[in-house]
């Protein structure tokens, strides 16, 4: 099995806020990430695809097609957006990286499976900051 990665970038704002809680509890749990006026990040999304190379191309996945798919299905929908109010697939969900990466998986998994030769989506890594990131394997 070969693993191929593509990194994409987007900028987005959000706030971590549970509407069921008081302002005090939100600030206690989420700290400055609960800022009423939002805050932003320069996100990095790494899409890892697994498969066997196609004997005609030598590719597990055509990286140009993978990039276009990621940009069309995900990046264009979140770049320079407010994740809490502008992104339809985040409606009703806390705008944490954990929830965001799971939604990305739901969107990308079927499309990536179509692009690969005997493989599919293996892992998504979402960097919120250089030191804070989540990884998701679709489990």
C-alpha positions as CSV (number, residue, x, y, z in Angstrom):
1,X,0.0,0.0,0.0
2,X,1.3,3.5,-1.0
3,X,0.3,6.6,0.9
4,X,0.1,9.9,-1.0
5,X,-0.5,13.3,0.6
6,X,-1.8,16.7,-0.6
7,X,-1.6,19.8,1.6
8,X,-4.1,22.7,1.1
9,X,-4.5,25.9,3.0
10,X,-7.4,28.1,4.1
11,X,-8.2,31.0,6.4
12,X,-11.3,31.0,8.5
13,X,-12.7,32.5,11.6
14,X,-14.7,30.8,14.4
15,X,-15.5,30.9,18.0
16,X,-15.9,28.0,20.4
17,X,-19.2,28.5,22.1
18,X,-21.8,26.1,23.5
19,X,-25.2,27.9,23.4
20,X,-26.5,25.7,26.2
21,X,-24.0,27.2,28.6
22,X,-23.7,30.5,30.3
23,X,-21.2,33.1,29.1
24,X,-19.1,32.4,32.2
25,X,-19.0,28.6,31.6
26,X,-18.0,29.2,27.9
27,X,-15.2,31.5,28.9
28,X,-14.1,29.0,31.6
29,X,-14.0,26.1,29.2
30,X,-12.9,27.8,25.9
31,X,-11.0,30.8,27.2
32,X,-10.1,33.4,24.6
33,X,-11.5,31.0,21.9
34,X,-15.0,32.0,23.1
35,X,-14.4,35.7,22.1
36,X,-17.7,37.1,21.2
37,X,-16.1,38.8,18.1
38,X,-14.6,35.5,16.8
39,X,-10.9,34.8,16.1
40,X,-9.1,33.5,13.0
41,X,-6.6,30.8,11.9
42,X,-4.5,29.9,9.0
43,X,-5.5,26.3,8.6
44,X,-3.6,23.6,6.9
45,X,-5.4,20.5,5.7
46,X,-3.4,17.4,4.7
47,X,-5.3,14.7,2.8
48,X,-3.6,11.3,2.9
49,X,-4.8,8.8,0.3
50,X,-3.8,5.1,0.2
51,X,-3.8,2.7,-2.7
52,X,-1.8,0.8,-5.2
53,X,-0.3,2.5,-8.3
54,X,-2.2,2.3,-11.5
55,X,-0.1,0.3,-13.9
56,X,-0.8,2.7,-16.7
57,X,0.1,6.0,-14.9
58,X,2.1,4.8,-11.9
59,X,-0.1,7.0,-9.7
60,X,-2.2,6.0,-6.7
61,X,-4.0,9.3,-7.3
62,X,-3.6,12.1,-9.8
63,X,-2.5,14.9,-7.4
64,X,-3.9,17.6,-9.7
65,X,-7.3,16.0,-9.7
66,X,-7.0,15.4,-5.9
67,X,-6.2,19.1,-5.4
68,X,-9.1,20.2,-7.5
69,X,-11.4,17.9,-5.7
70,X,-10.3,19.2,-2.2
71,X,-10.5,22.8,-3.3
72,X,-13.9,22.4,-4.9
73,X,-15.6,20.3,-2.2
74,X,-14.0,21.8,0.9
75,X,-11.6,24.7,0.6
76,X,-13.8,26.9,-1.5
77,X,-16.6,26.4,1.1
78,X,-14.6,27.4,4.1
79,X,-11.8,29.8,2.9
80,X,-12.3,33.3,4.3
81,X,-15.5,32.3,6.0
82,X,-16.9,32.3,9.5
83,X,-17.2,28.6,10.3
84,X,-20.0,29.2,12.8
85,X,-22.3,31.2,10.5
86,X,-21.2,30.9,6.9
87,X,-20.6,27.1,6.4
88,X,-23.7,25.0,5.8
89,X,-22.2,21.7,6.9
90,X,-21.2,23.1,10.3
91,X,-24.7,24.4,11.1
92,X,-25.7,23.3,14.6
93,X,-22.2,22.0,15.4
94,X,-19.5,23.4,17.7
95,X,-16.8,24.8,15.4
96,X,-14.0,22.7,16.9
97,X,-11.3,21.2,14.7
98,X,-12.5,17.8,15.7
99,X,-16.0,18.4,14.3
100,X,-14.6,20.2,11.3
101,X,-12.3,17.4,10.3
102,X,-15.1,14.8,10.6
103,X,-17.3,16.9,8.3
104,X,-14.4,17.2,5.8
105,X,-14.1,13.4,5.9
106,X,-17.8,12.9,5.1
107,X,-17.5,15.2,2.1
108,X,-14.2,14.0,0.7
109,X,-14.3,10.2,1.3
110,X,-16.6,9.2,-1.6
111,X,-15.0,11.6,-4.0
112,X,-11.4,10.5,-3.2
113,X,-12.4,6.8,-3.5
114,X,-13.5,7.6,-7.1
115,X,-10.1,9.1,-7.8
116,X,-7.8,6.4,-6.5
117,X,-6.7,3.1,-8.0
118,X,-7.6,0.3,-5.5
119,X,-7.7,2.6,-2.5
120,X,-9.3,5.6,-0.9
121,X,-9.0,8.2,1.8
122,X,-6.7,7.1,4.6
123,X,-6.3,10.1,7.0
124,X,-7.0,13.8,7.3
125,X,-4.8,16.1,9.3
126,X,-6.1,19.6,10.2
127,X,-3.7,22.1,11.6
128,X,-5.3,25.0,13.4
129,X,-1.9,26.4,14.5
130,X,1.6,25.0,14.0
131,X,1.3,23.3,17.4
132,X,-2.4,22.4,17.5
133,X,-3.8,19.8,15.1
134,X,-6.1,16.9,14.8
135,X,-5.9,13.6,12.8
136,X,-8.9,11.6,11.7
137,X,-9.0,8.1,10.1
138,X,-12.7,8.0,9.5
139,X,-13.5,5.8,12.5
